[in-house]
């Protein structure tokens, strides 16, 4: 346990794609970004995104139910080369057993090719000394 707290970050390796090959993809949710949320209330908004629910973390960057809707963001991607992991939750002091839930959402069009879509998301907890 570090005196300066901790930070939990996440980054994906690429878009969701058939067998992780990067060819046939489900893009990130349109309208959101890594640092700003979209109120994802309609199935007419297509893509892949995530949201957070604070269980008992000291500080969380955003939550799913802001204003009564599903607030979502995109994960940054290592495939883009210049993107860095995004902070999900953190504490600036000593912390013990703090938690948050991550909820994924994917909405695809009726013409999206069938298949096993996958990517890898890396979560990292880093102590701050």
C-alpha positions in Angstrom: 0.0 0.0 0.0 1.6 3.3 -1.1 1.5 6.5 0.8 0.6 8.4 -2.3 -2.3 6.1 -3.3 -2.8 4.4 -6.6 -4.2 4.7 -10.1 -6.0 2.1 -12.2 -5.7 2.5 -15.9 -6.9 0.6 -19.0 -6.1 0.4 -22.7 -7.2 -1.9 -25.5 -4.9 -3.5 -28.1 -7.2 -2.7 -31.1 -10.9 -2.5 -32.1 -13.1 -5.5 -31.6 -12.4 -7.7 -34.6 -13.2 -11.2 -35.9 -10.8 -13.5 -34.1 -8.8 -10.4 -33.1 -7.3 -10.2 -36.6 -8.0 -6.5 -37.0 -9.8 -7.0 -40.4 -13.6 -7.1 -39.8 -14.2 -4.7 -36.9 -16.8 -3.3 -34.6 -15.7 0.3 -34.2 -15.6 2.3 -31.0 -18.8 4.0 -30.1 -19.4 7.1 -32.2 -19.7 10.4 -30.4 -17.6 9.5 -27.3 -13.9 9.7 -26.8 -11.3 8.5 -24.3 -11.9 11.5 -22.1 -15.5 12.6 -22.7 -18.7 10.5 -22.4 -21.6 10.0 -24.7 -25.1 9.5 -23.4 -25.8 6.2 -25.1 -29.6 6.0 -25.0 -30.4 4.7 -28.4 -29.6 1.5 -30.4 -29.2 3.8 -33.4 -25.7 4.6 -31.9 -23.4 1.7 -33.0 -20.1 0.6 -31.7 -18.2 -0.7 -28.6 -17.8 1.3 -25.4 -17.6 1.0 -21.6 -18.9 2.6 -18.5 -18.0 2.5 -14.8 -19.9 2.2 -11.6 -18.2 3.2 -8.4 -18.5 0.6 -5.7 -16.3 2.2 -3.0 -13.4 3.8 -4.8 -12.1 7.2 -3.5 -12.3 8.9 -7.0 -13.7 7.7 -10.3 -13.4 9.5 -13.6 -17.1 9.1 -14.7 -20.1 6.9 -14.0 -22.7 5.2 -16.2 -25.8 6.8 -14.8 -25.1 10.5 -15.1 -28.5 12.2 -15.8 -30.3 8.8 -15.9 -28.7 7.4 -19.1 -25.9 5.0 -20.0 -22.8 7.3 -20.1 -20.1 5.6 -22.1 -16.6 6.2 -23.4 -14.1 4.6 -25.8 -11.0 2.8 -24.7 -7.7 4.2 -26.1 -5.8 1.7 -28.3 -2.2 0.6 -28.5 -2.8 0.0 -32.2 -3.1 3.8 -32.8 0.5 4.2 -31.5 0.1 7.6 -29.8 -2.7 6.8 -27.3 -2.0 6.3 -23.6 -4.0 4.3 -21.1 -7.0 6.1 -19.6 -7.4 6.5 -15.8 -10.5 4.7 -14.5 -10.3 5.3 -10.8 -7.7 6.4 -8.2 -6.8 7.6 -4.7 -4.2 10.2 -3.6 -3.9 8.6 -0.1 -3.4 5.1 1.3 -6.3 2.9 0.2 -7.5 -0.6 1.1 -9.9 -2.7 -1.0 -11.4 -0.1 -3.3 -13.5 -1.3 -6.2 -15.3 -0.3 -9.3 -17.4 -2.2 -11.9 -16.7 -1.9 -15.6 -19.6 -2.5 -18.0 -19.1 -3.1 -21.7 -21.6 -2.4 -24.4 -21.6 -3.3 -28.0 -24.4 -2.4 -30.4 -24.0 -3.5 -34.0 -26.0 -3.1 -37.2 -28.1 -5.9 -38.7 -25.5 -6.1 -41.5 -22.5 -6.6 -39.2 -20.7 -9.8 -40.3 -21.2 -12.7 -37.9 -18.2 -14.0 -36.1 -16.2 -14.2 -32.8 -15.2 -10.6 -32.1 -12.4 -10.1 -29.6 -9.7 -7.7 -28.5 -7.5 -7.5 -25.3 -8.0 -4.9 -22.7 -5.2 -4.4 -20.2 -5.9 -3.1 -16.7 -3.1 -1.8 -14.6 -3.0 -0.8 -11.0 0.0 1.4 -10.2 1.1 2.4 -6.7 2.1 6.1 -6.1 5.0 6.5 -3.7 
